[in-house]
Amino acid sequence: MTARTWIRDLLMGARFAVSGGREGWTRTLLTGVGVGLGVALLLVTTAIPSALAARDARADARSERTAPTAEKAGHDTLLIAMADTQFRDKEIHGRRVMPEGPDAPVPPGLSRLPAPGEMAASPALDALLKSTDGALLRERLPGKVTAIIGDEGLVGPRELAYYETNEALKSSGTTPRITGFDNSAEPEPLDPVLTLLIVLVFVALLMPVAVFIAAAVRFGGERRDRRLAALRLVGADGRTARRIAAGEALAGSLAGLVLGAGFFFAARQSAAGIELYRLSVFPADLDPTPWLAALVVLAVPAAAVAVTLFALRGVVIEPLGVVRTAKPARRRIWWRLLPPLAGLALLYPMIGQGNDNGNFNQWLVIGGVVLLLIGITALLPWLVETVVGRLGGGSVSWQLAVRRLQMSSGAAARLVNGIAVAVAGAIALQMMFAGVEGDYTRNTGEDPSRAAISAMLPPGVDASGRPEAIARQIGAADGVARATLLTTTQVAPTPDHQNSIGLTIGSCAALREVARLDSCKDGDTFVVRGGYDASTTEAVAKPGRKLYAGNLYGDGGPAPVVWTLPASAREAAGRPDPNGTERGGILATPGAAPKGLGTDQFAMIYVQLDPAVPDAIEHARTAIFRADPMLTPFHLQATEQSERFASIRTGLFVGATCVLLLIGASLLVSQLEQLRERRKLLSVLVAFGTRRSTLSLSVLWQTAVPIALGLALSTAVGLGLGVVLLKMVNARVSVDWVSVATMTGIGAAVVLVVTVLSLPPLWRLMRPEGLRTE
């Protein structure tokens, strides 16, 4: 058999697909839509690396992390300070700048720096500030927007970002001074477990896509087989008929490639207006990697031909018909167990490897997971056939559904293969993420129940009442229950920093945040025992001893202040402050604290919120900004998660959302194709008096039974795969049954929605007029 024969027969099949009248066009179109949806998602996947690289490149271009710096002001220097903030659940990238010369660097996306009192904002932030939802944010960012940041200065089209010129930076001695923007720091390589997670996310999300594409090329199988029987009648042999069938599938897959490219470009153009889990991309960023796109273009038609030939291996096509209506041989299970067992064999050598024994073999991981998930597609037809073969009795709708499933259990299994693979992968990933989450989450020691926000005035604040005024202003704001102020400086037995210890100054209520005090009044002092500098405190903090406070480093400021620790100083047990810091040294109320400390101290304000006030945290953020734009607020949280781990999990959620949309759309197309093939049968049943409600229920049962079996199988496989993966990373094996139920419920909900959406077309098909033919 020559390649010329193959090409001739494939082209003949392609002609049948596009010139077979309305039936042929409809089948080709349905196949094209099903394949096209999968191809579109595959193209999006191939574009992800370039999109992430473009985002990172723009972030580095505007960063000051490793930017060149200068010690003194010059014609090309710029003072820049972080001013990031948060509005509800949205992060806002902000920078305060102050040019010190005419050639000061300008951030990407701007042609000039804004003038004092002005602000440059991203399009999304500008729109938010102008909207009614942004009223609270306008109070925090009152500068007039005079420029819009261009795309090259933003990581994404929906990013909230701004630059604000603030002359107060001139008076701060700690503001970084740069001569350009750059971040050339090499990121740390991912550890083996995070790399494994990325591989698993891609495999688990792309496998359902491949399954759906394989199912889509088999649309209209029964009608196609009858056409092949007609070809046998005019002289074609069995192999020729199969090659012609592969040509029809090839035509549908090529149509799918064209439609998929169209779907991809349509989605690409609308990408700027879409934000998933705080992630958005510019359309130009979605540029598929050429070799990956070429692989998709070649693999999809090849898979269509291979799947069609594989599907016809057990079908006897004779000149007078297709031997499919006879009772088929029972499916055997032994060979269907081989793929999952082979997958386990590939993963077994990596059990116990964890993070300490090098990277996981990515090809073994991919091969093992793919084989386990393919095992679902092999086992599900056998499971459906075995179960429905034992069903019977019940209502008319149930009997109609069961009989249909018994006659075409393979088609029913193909309908739910994709959702079963998706659910199994999701369950395994959820177990994996839950199992290793503790390794990438740390306890910060912070106590959000005592303070929601801490705001620090950096070293250099004046002691002449300014911190107290700021704390009062913040404490008087709406939504703030209390603002607690603590100022800290250093004291030592000599006028230098040798053997220095901390001196914390605050009201009695404020000091109780850092120590356990039985009684306290203004004028009291306390010595904290057991703090982080316990031995030095014991040697230095002796009641009645003369100490030096303030400028202990001799940096050109005023001389240290002489202060005597009162003889009435009492011992107190320390406690961690809301930030989790356990202070030591000396505590003093304002009446006993040394005077004239100047700028040799820093202040910390702890803000407690009033839960009865709506948007209390937004009011508090605004109050902190208004009190002093140079304040640095920190949101207290009991735990902190690795940014890389959180990013991978966000990628999983984004990908899962896209796959769920594909699953829903593909299921709907598949359901409509099956209804189209059964149009005459439905018309016959209606003509004989079958009620529409009975037929509608039968369609629901035909979907529900395979879905229930598919979800049961996918849960078992997903749990098994999750256990193996957790053992590979040396994590404790545990099952989050809530997540398992959630994944299973989402899969069932998708199918239920698709079934409901297919009811209107079903009702249109249930008419006696459908018996008419030409």
N, C-alpha and C positions, 0 to 999 in steps of 0.2 A: 504494500500500500504506500503510495507516494504522497508527498506533501501537497502535490497538485490536487489529488483526490480529496484530501481534507479541506483544502481551500474551496474547491468547487462545492462540496456539500455544505460547508459552513455558510458560504454566500447564498446558496439556495435557501437554507433555513432563514437567513436574514431577510431574503426577499419575501418569504412567507409571512414573516413578522410584520413587515411594513406594507404588504399589499394583500393582506387577507381580509379586506373589508373592515367593517366596524368592529367585529369580534377581534380580529387580529390587532387592530390599532388600540382597542381598549386594553387588551392583555399587555401589549408592549408598553403602553402608557403607564399602567399600574405597576408593571415591573420597573419601569424607569423611575417612577416616583419613589418606590420602595428603595431601590438601589441608590437613587440620588440623595435621599435623606441620609443614608449611611455614608456615602461619599463626601457629602458636605461636612459631616462631623469629622471624618478622617482628615479632610483638608484643614479644618480648624485645628485639629490636633497637630498636624505637621507645621502649622504656623505658630504654635505656642512657643517653641524655643526662640524664634526671631522676635516675637512680641515681648517676651521677658527680657531678652538682650537689649532691645530698644528702650524699654523702661529703665533698666539699670544704667544704660549709657546716659540718658537724660538726667537721671538722679545724680550720677557722678559729675556731670558737667556743671551742675549748679551747686555742688557741695563745697563746703569750706573745710572739710575734714582734714585733708592733707594739702590744702592750698598754701602757696608761698606766703610767708608772713614778713612783717617789718617791725623793727623795734621802735622806730619813731615815725611821726606823721610825715608824709611826703606828698608830692603831687599825684602819686598813683596809689595811695593807700585808702582803705575803706574799713571803718569800724563796723562789725557785724555781730549781732547777738541773736540767739535762738528765741523765738516767740511763738513756738507751737502751742496750740490750744485745742480744745475739743468742744464741739457743739452737739449736744445730745449724743447720738452714737457715731458722729462723724469726726474724724481727725482732720485738723487744719494745720497745714504746713505754713509756718510764718517766720519771717526774719525782720529784725529791726536793723536798719543800716544808717550810717552817717559818713558821707564822703569827706575826705580830708584834703582833696586836691582835685584839679580839673580832670585828671586822667584816672580817677578812681574806677575800678572795674565795675562793669554793669552785668548783672545776672543774665543768663540766657533767657530769651523771650521778651526782653525789654530793650528799647532803644536808648533810654535814659533812666536815671534814678529819679524817683518821685521827690518833690520838694518837701520841706518840713510841713507836717500837717496833712500831707497827701499820702495816697496809698495806691499801689498797683495790685490788682487782684486777678485771679483766674476767672474765666467766664462763668464757671459754676458758682464760685463764691460771690461774684458780682450779682448773679441772678438771685442767689439766696438772700443777700443783703437787701435787695430791692423788693423781695417778697414779704408777705405778711408773716410767714413763718420765721423770718430772720429778724424780727423786731428786737428780741433779746440780744442777738448777736450784734446788731447795730450799736447798742449801748457799749459793747466791749471794743468794737472796732469802729470808732467814730470818724476816722479819717476819710476824706473825700476821695473816691475812686477816680483817678485821672488817667489811668492806663490799664490796659488789659494784657495780662501775661500771654505771650504766644505759645504755640504748641511745643516749641523746642525747650521751653522752660518748665514744662509740666510732665509728670510721669504718666498721666492719663487724662482724658478729656473731662472726666467728672471730678478731678481732684480739686479740693478746696485749698487755695494757697494765696499768700499775699506777701508783699514787701512794703515796709513802712519806714520812712525816714524819721528819726528821733534824735533831736539835738542833745538829749540827756546822756547819750552814750559818751559825749566828750568828757563829762565829769566822772565817769567810771574808770577806775584804773585797771579793771580786770577784763575789759571787753577785748576780744581778739581783733588784731589789725592784719588785714590781708591785702595782697596785691593782685589777686586773681582767684578764680574758682577752679577747684579740682578735687578729685578723690581717686588717687591712684593706688590706694591700699588694696592689696590682694585679699579677697575674702578667704576665711578659713575653709579648708575642704570639709565636705560633709562627712560625718562619721558613718560607719557601715550600716547602722540601723536606719538612719534617715535616707541613705541611698537606697536601701531595700524598700522603704516605704514609697519612694518615688516610683521605683520600678513596678511595685505592686499596684499603685494607683493607675498607672498607664495600662497595665495588662488587664486589670479588672474592669476598667471603663471601656476599653476597646474590644474586648471579647464579645460583649452583647452586640456591638455594631457589626462585627464580622458574622455573627449568627444571623442577624436580621438580613444582611445582604445575601447570605446563602439561602435564606427562606424566600426572599423576594424574587430571586431568579426562577423559582419553581411555581410562581403564580400561574393559574390556569392549566395545571398539569393534566387534568382529566380530558379537557377539550383538546389539548395538544396531542395526547396519546391517540385520540380518535382520528385526528388528521394524519398521524403517522401510520395508522392502520390503512387509511386510504392510499397512502404512498406505497405501502406494501402491495396493495391490490393492483397498482399500475406497474409493478416490477421492481421496486427498490428492495434490497435485502435488509436484514435486521441491522447490520452495522451502519449501512447508509442512512437508515431512518434515525438511528441514534445520533449520527453526526449532524443530520439536518436539525434535529431537536436542539443539539448544542448550538447550532447556528442561530436558532430563534432566541435562545437564552443570551447568546453573544450580542445580538441586536438590542435586546432589552437592557443588557448591562452597559452597552455603549450609549444608549439613550440615557441611562442612569448617570453615566459620567458627565454628559452634557448638562442634564438637569442638576446634578450635584454641583457642578461648577457654577451654574446660575444661582442655586440656593446659597452657595458659599459667598459669591460676590454680593448678593442681596443682603446676607447677614453681615458681611464685612462693611458695607456702606452704612448699615444701621448700628454698627458697633459703638459709635461715639455716644449714642443716646442710651446705651444699656450699661447698667452697673449691677454686677452680681457679687454679693458678699464684699462690698466696698472696693471691688476691683473693676477697672474700666481700661479699655485700650483704644488707641487711635486706629482708624481703618488702615492707615498705611503700615501699621505695625504687624497686621495680620498678613504676613508675606510668607507663604508656605516654603519650607526648605526644599530646594529644587529636587534633590535626589529622593526625598521622602514623597514629594508629590508625584514624581515619575514612578515610584514604586506602587503608589495607589493606582495610577492610570494603568499600569501593566497587570497588577495583581487582581483587580476586580474582574476584568474580562476573563482572565485565566481561571479564576475561581468559579465564574459562571459556567464555563464549559465543563470544568471538573465536577462541579456539583450536579450538573444535569446528567452527565454520563454515569456518575455514581448512583443517582436516583433511579436510572433506567436499568440498572444491572439486574434487578429482579422482576422486570416487567417483560412479558412475552408479547411482542407486537406481531400479530398475524394479519393476513390480508382481510379477514372478515371481522376483526375486532381485536380488542386488547384484553388479555387474560388478567383482568384486575378484579372483575366482579366475582370470580370464583373465590372460595374460601382460601385465604393465603396461608402459607405455612407459618406456624407460630414462631415469633421472634425468639432467638436464643440469647441467653444472658451471658454466657461465658466470655465471649469476645468483647462484650460491652464493659466488662469489668477491667479489661486490660489497660485502657487509657488512664483511669484514676490510679490503678496500682503502679503503672509506670511513672505517673507524676509523683506519687509518694516516694518511689525509689530514687528519683532525681533529687528530691528535697531532703531525703534522709541523711546524706553525708554532712549536711550543714546544721543538723540539730545540735544545740548546745554551743554554737560558735559565738553568739553574742557580739559585743563590741570589741572584744579583746583579741580576736584571732584573725584579724585582717578583714578585707571586704568579702562579702558574699559573692559567689560566682553568679553573675547576673544571667548568663545563658541557662545555667541549671535552674535558677529561680523562675525565669520566664517559661522555660520548657515545662517545669513541674506544675506551675500554676495553670498554664494553658491546657495541659493534659487533664488536670483535675476538673477544670471547667468544661472541657470538651466531653468529659465523662458524663456530664449532666445531659448533654444533647444525645448521647448514645443510650443512656439508661432510661430517659423519659419515655420514648416510644414504647419500650418494653413494659414499663410500669403502667402506662395508660392502657395498653392493650390487655394486660393481665387483669387490671382492676375492672375496666368496663366490661370485659368478657363475663364477669360474674354478676353484673348488675341486671336488674329486671324488675317488672312490676311497677306499681306506682301510678301516678296520674298520666293522662294522655301526653301532656307536654314532656313529662319525664321520659316516657317510653319513646317518644319521637327523638328526643335528644340522645338517649342511650343507644338506640338503633343506629342513629347517624354516627355516633362515636365508634360503635362496633364495626361499622363498614369502613370508616376512614380514620382510624386512630392515629395514623401517621401524620395526617394533615392537622389534626387537633394538637398533637405534640409539637409540630413545627410552629404553630401559632403562639405557644407559650414558652418555647425554648429560650428566646432572647430574654424574657422577663425572669425566667428561672436562673439563667446565668448571671444576670445583673444582680439579683437578690443574693445569690451565693457569694459573689464577689464583695458585695456591700457588707454582708454579715462578717466575712473574714476580715475585711479592712477595719470594721468597727471594733472587732475583738483585738486586732493588732494595735490600733490607736489607743484603745483603752488600756491595753496591757503595758505599753511603753510610756504612756502619758506621764506617769510618776517620775520617770528618768529625765524628763524635759520640763518638769514643773518643780519649782522650789518655793519653800516657805520664806517669805520676805521678813517675817517678824513684825510687820506692820499690823496695826489694829484699827480697821475701818470703823469699828463700833465706837471708838473714842474720838476719832477725827476723820472726816472724809478727805480733807485736803490739808497739806502742810505747805506753807509759803515761806521761803527763806530770803531774808535780806542778807546779801553777802557781806564778808568782812569789808569794813570801810564805812559802815553806817555811823552816824553821829549819835551820841547819847543824850542829846539835848531835847528829848521828848518826842522825836520823830517816830521811832518804832511804836511808842504808846499811842500816838495819834493815828498811825496806820491801823493798828489793831482795833482801836475804837471805831474807826470808819468802817472796817470790814464787819465788825460785830454788830453794827447798826443796820446792815443791809437786810433786805427781805430774804427770807430763806436761811439766814444764818442764826443758829441758836446761841452760839458762843464762839468767840475768837480768843484763844489763849496765847499770851506772849511770853516767851522765854528768851533772854539775851545771855550770851556766853562770851567770856573772855578767859585769859590765862593769868594765874598768879604763881609766884615762885619765891623762895626764901632769899634770892639774890636778884639784882636788877638785870638779869638775863634769863634765857629760857631754860637753863639747867634745872632739872627736877621740877618743872612746871606742872601744875594740875589745873583742871577746869574750875571756873567759878560761874555758876548759873544763877541768874538774877530773875526774879519774878514774884508775882503776888503769891499769897498762900495757896489759892486755888490752882495757880499755875505750877507751883512747886510740887503739889500733890500729884501732878502728872508724871513726875520723875522720882518721887520718893514717897514712902509711907510715913506720914506725919500724924502723931497723936494729937498735937495741938500746935497752933501756929498763929502768930500775929505779926503785924508789920514791925520790923526791928529785930526779928529773930534771924539766927543763922544756924546752919546744920552742916555736919560733916557726914558725908555718905561713906559708909563702910561696905566693902565688898564689891565696889565698882570695877570698871575695866583697868583702873590704875590704883588698885587697892594698896599695894606696898608703898608707892610714892605718896599717896594721900596720907597714910599712917605716919610717914616720916615728916611730912611738911605741914599738914593741917593740925597744928596744936593750938588749942584755945589760948589767946593772949599773945600769940607770936606775931611779930612784924613781918609783913609780906609785901611784895611788889606786884602791882597789877597793871595791865594795859600793854604798852609797847615794850615787850621783852626782847624784841629781835633787833633793836637799834637800827631801824630802817630810815632814820632821818626825821621821824615824827617826834612828838613831845616825849619827855622822859617818863618812865613808869611812875605810877602813882603809889605812894606809900600807904599801906592800909594794914591795920591791926585786926586780926581775927578776934572778935569779941570773946571774952572769957566765958560768956554765957552760951557759947555754941554747943549744941547738943548733937548727939549721934542720931542718925536716921538710916533706915534700911532703904536701899535703892529699889526702883522698879523700872522696867523698860518704858520709854516714852512712846507716844503713838506711832513714831517711826520705827520702833523696835530697838532703839539705841539705849543701852543701859549706861547711864552717866555715873561718873564718880566725882571725886573732888568735893567742893564746897557749894552749898546752896545758901543764897542770901535774899531776904526780902528787900524792897527798894529802900526802906529806912536804914538798913544796915550796910548797904552796898557801898563800895568806894565811889567817890565822885571824881569828875574830870577825866573819865576814861577816853574821851575823844572818839576817834574812829576805830579804836582797837578792840572791836567786838563784832559779833554778828548776831542777828536775831532770827528766831523761828516762831512762826505763828501757826497754831493748829486751829482749824476751822471745823466746827460741828454744825451739821445741817438741821433744819427744822423740817421733819418729814410731812408736816401738815401743809407746807407751802408748795404748790405746783412749781416744777422747774427750779427747785431750791438750789441745785448744784449750778445751774446756769447763772442765777443771781449771784451766787458766791464767786464764781469765776469772774463775772463782770466787776464785782466789788473789789476783788484783788487787783484787777487791772487798773481800775480807777484810782485806787489808793496809791499805787506806784507801778507804772508800766514796766519797771525793771525788776519787779518781783518775779521769782521763779516758783510757780505752783507745782506741787507733786500730788497726784491722786493716790491715796493709800489703798493698797489691796493686799489681802492676806497671802496670796500666791502670785507667782509670776511664771509665765510660760515662755519657753524658748521661741524667739521670733521665727526661726526656720521651721520648727515643728508646727507652729501656728500657720505659717504660710503653706506648708504641704497640706495641712488639713483644709485650709481655705480652697486650695486647688482641687482637693477631692470634692468639696461641696459644689464648686463651680462645674466640674466635670460631671458629677452625678446629676446635677440639674439639667445639663445639656443632654445626657444620655436618657434621662426620664422623658424629656420632650421628644427625643427620637423614638423611644419605645412607644409612647402614646400615638405619635403620628404613624409609625410603621404598623402598629397593631390595627389602627383604624383602616389603613389602606388594605391590609390583609383581610380584615373582616369584610370590607366592602367587596373585595375580589371573591371571597367565598360565597357571599350572598348573590353576587352576579352569576356565578356558576350554577347556583341552585334556584335560579329564577323560575324556570319552568316547573320544577318540583313544587315550589311554593304556590305557584298559580294553580296547579292541579289540586293541592290540598285545600286551597280556598274555594275552588270550584266545587269540591265535594262537601263543602259546608264547615270546614275547620275554622274555628274562631281565631281572629287575629291575636287575641290575648294568649291563646294556647301556643300559637307559633312563636310569639314574642318570648314567652317563658321558655319554650324549647331552645331558642337561640341562647337565652341566658344560661340555661343548664349546660348547653354544649360548651360554653365558655367557662363556666364555674368549675365543672368537674376536672378538666385538664389543669386549670389554674391551681386548684387545691392540691392536686397531685404534684404539680411542678413546684409549688412553694414548699411542700413537705420535703421533696427531694433536695431542693436548693438549700433549705435550712440545714438538713443533715450534712450535705457536702460543705456548706459554708462553715458550719461549726467544726467539722473535721479539718478543713484547711486552716481555720483560725487557730486551732490547737497546735497544728504542726508549725505554723509561723511563730507562735509565741514560744514554743520550745526552741526554735532556731535562734531567737534573740535572747534566750535565757530569762524570759519573763514568766511571772506566775500565771498559770492557766486559770482563767475565770471567765464566766459567761455573763455578759450584761443582757439579761433576758428582756429588759425594756427596749434596748436597741434592736435586738433580734425581732421582737414583736413589731417595732416601728418599721424596720425594713420590710418585713413580710406584709404589714398593713399597707405600706406605700405601694408595693407591687400589686396587691389585690385592688387597691383603690384605682390605680391606673387602668387596670383591665375593666373595672366596673364603669368608669367614665367612658372608656372606649365603647363598651357594650351599649350604654345609654345613647351615645352619639350615633350608633349604627341603627337605632330603632326607626328613625324617620325614613331612611332609605329602605329598610325592611318593609315598612308599611306601604311604601310606593310599589314595591315588587309584588306584594300580596294582592294581586288583582287577576281575575279570570282572563282579562285581555292579554296577559302575558303568554297565553297558550297560542296566540296567533303566530304564524311563521310564514316565511316566503320561500 
